Amino acid sequence: MQDELPERAPMNGSDEITRRQALITAGAAAAAAALPESALAQAKAPAAAATFLTARELAILDELAELIIPADAQSGGARAAQCAAYIDARLAESIDPLWRQSWKDDIAEIDAVCAQLFGKGLLDAAPAQRQKLMETIAKNEKNPTVNVEHSFATIKWWVAEAYYTSKIGIHDELQYQGNVYIGDFIGADVPTKG
């Protein structure tokens, strides 16, 4: 199998692993080893039933979400926060058929790129293949140049939105304590008009 995007979506860059990628991979492995059993159970929990997406599309979105925000020692990941179910519910509520269809297309495109790279869709790919897929589709995240990179950027944005508005994202990850007394409030510097 080839280790690049389809010919219709060429990517510039090297196949060499960067120091940052190596550190991220090593850190993820170390974090997974340190996870409490309850977090591991949450990470493996099945996704909720789909309301707009098909069961397969929801499972792919759920896996992508967990790859974007995995569980760690501090908090559950996107799966535990039910990010895919949140996104699916927003899609089910939408009256914009083009937006809804774009999600189906984005999910299918990422799954097709995985199949082209590794001969199997995302749900059947090995963990190392999933990681390689993520590195490939996120390579130009700040300046997407091909459809699959735009698809990834959209999905990542929505996963982050869903996660950081969930109880797990707000309380476990960000450790938000709610409205608490902060002692003496000294105010804020406000520029004056001169």
C-alpha positions in Angstrom: 0.0 0.0 0.0 1.2 3.5 -0.6 1.8 5.9 2.2 0.4 9.1 0.7 -2.9 10.6 -0.3 -4.7 9.7 -3.5 -3.3 11.2 -6.6 -6.1 13.7 -6.8 -5.0 15.1 -3.5 -1.2 15.3 -3.6 0.6 16.4 -0.4 4.0 18.1 -0.2 6.3 17.1 2.6 8.5 14.4 3.9 7.6 10.9 5.0 10.2 11.2 7.8 8.8 11.3 11.3 9.4 14.6 13.1 10.7 14.9 16.6 7.3 16.4 17.6 5.4 13.4 16.1 7.7 11.0 17.9 7.1 12.8 21.2 3.3 12.8 20.7 3.3 9.1 19.9 5.5 8.3 22.9 3.4 10.5 25.2 0.2 8.9 24.1 1.6 5.4 24.8 2.8 6.5 28.2 -0.6 8.2 29.0 -2.5 5.1 27.9 -0.4 2.9 30.2 -1.1 5.2 33.1 -4.9 5.3 32.6 -7.0 4.1 35.5 -9.2 1.1 34.7 -12.4 3.2 34.7 -11.0 5.5 32.0 -10.0 2.6 29.9 -13.5 1.1 30.2 -15.0 4.5 29.1 -12.6 4.7 26.2 -13.8 1.3 24.9 -17.5 1.9 25.5 -19.6 1.7 22.4 -20.9 4.9 20.9 -24.5 5.9 21.3 -27.2 5.0 18.7 -27.1 7.3 15.7 -29.9 9.7 15.1 -28.8 11.2 11.7 -25.7 9.4 10.7 -25.7 5.7 10.0 -24.3 3.4 12.7 -21.1 3.0 10.6 -20.7 6.7 10.1 -21.2 7.3 13.8 -18.7 4.7 14.7 -16.1 6.3 12.3 -16.8 9.7 13.7 -16.5 8.3 17.3 -13.1 6.8 16.4 -11.9 10.0 14.7 -13.0 12.0 17.8 -11.1 9.7 20.2 -8.0 10.0 17.9 -8.3 13.8 18.1 -8.9 13.9 21.9 -7.9 10.6 23.5 -8.4 9.7 27.1 -5.5 10.4 29.4 -4.8 10.2 33.1 -6.5 13.5 33.8 -9.8 13.0 31.9 -11.8 10.8 29.6 -11.4 11.5 25.9 -13.9 12.4 23.2 -15.5 9.0 23.4 -16.3 9.3 27.1 -17.6 12.8 26.5 -19.9 11.4 23.7 -18.7 14.0 21.2 -19.8 11.9 18.2 -23.3 11.6 19.6 -23.4 15.4 20.3 -22.4 16.1 16.7 -24.9 13.6 15.4 -27.7 15.2 17.4 -26.8 18.6 16.0 -26.9 17.2 12.5 -30.3 15.6 13.2 -31.6 19.0 14.3 -30.3 20.9 11.3 -32.6 22.0 8.5 -29.6 22.6 6.2 -29.4 19.5 3.9 -26.2 20.7 2.3 -24.4 20.9 5.7 -25.8 17.5 6.8 -24.6 15.9 3.5 -21.2 17.5 3.9 -20.7 15.6 7.1 -21.5 12.3 5.4 -19.1 13.2 2.6 -16.3 14.2 5.0 -16.6 11.0 7.0 -16.7 8.9 3.9 -13.7 10.7 2.4 -11.5 10.1 5.5 -12.6 6.4 5.5 -11.8 6.2 1.8 -8.3 7.7 2.2 -7.6 5.2 5.0 -8.7 2.4 2.7 -6.5 3.7 -0.1 -3.5 4.0 2.3 -3.9 0.7 4.1 -6.4 -1.4 2.2 -9.0 -1.2 5.0 -11.3 1.4 6.4 -10.7 3.3 9.6 -12.6 0.9 11.8 -10.5 -2.0 10.6 -7.2 -0.2 10.6 -4.5 -1.0 13.2 -3.7 1.6 15.8 -0.4 2.5 14.0 -2.3 2.9 10.7 -4.9 5.1 12.4 -2.1 7.3 13.7 -0.5 7.5 10.3 -3.8 8.5 8.8 -4.2 11.3 11.3 -0.7 12.6 10.6 -1.5 12.5 6.9 -4.8 14.3 7.0 -3.7 16.8 9.6 -0.4 17.6 7.8 -1.6 21.0 6.4 -4.1 21.7 9.2 -3.4 25.4 9.3 -3.6 25.8 5.5 -5.6 22.9 4.0 -5.0 22.3 0.4 -7.1 19.2 -0.4 -10.6 18.1 0.4 -9.6 15.5 3.1 -7.6 18.2 5.0 -10.7 20.4 5.0 -12.8 17.5 6.2 -10.4 16.9 9.0 -10.3 20.5 10.0 -14.1 20.6 10.2 -14.4 17.5 12.2 -11.6 18.5 14.6 -13.3 21.9 15.2 -16.6 20.3 16.0 -15.0 17.6 18.2 -13.2 20.3 20.2 -16.5 22.2 20.5 -18.4 19.2 21.7 -15.6 18.1 24.1 -15.0 21.5 25.8 -18.7 22.0 26.3 -19.2 18.6 27.9 -18.9 17.8 31.7 -15.7 15.9 31.1 -14.1 18.6 29.0 -15.1 21.5 31.4 -14.7 19.9 34.8 -12.1 17.0 34.3 -9.9 18.5 31.6 -10.2 22.2 32.3 -10.9 21.7 36.0 -13.5 24.4 36.1 -14.7 25.0 39.6 -17.7 27.1 38.9 -18.3 30.5 40.4 -16.0 30.7 43.4 -14.9 33.5 45.7 -11.6 34.9 44.5 -10.8 37.2 47.4 -10.1 40.9 46.8 -11.1 41.9 43.3 -8.7 44.6 42.1 -10.5 45.4 38.9 -9.2 45.6 35.4 -7.2 48.2 33.6 -9.5 50.0 31.2 -8.0 52.4 28.7 -9.3 55.9 28.9 -10.2 58.0 25.9 -7.9 60.8 25.5 
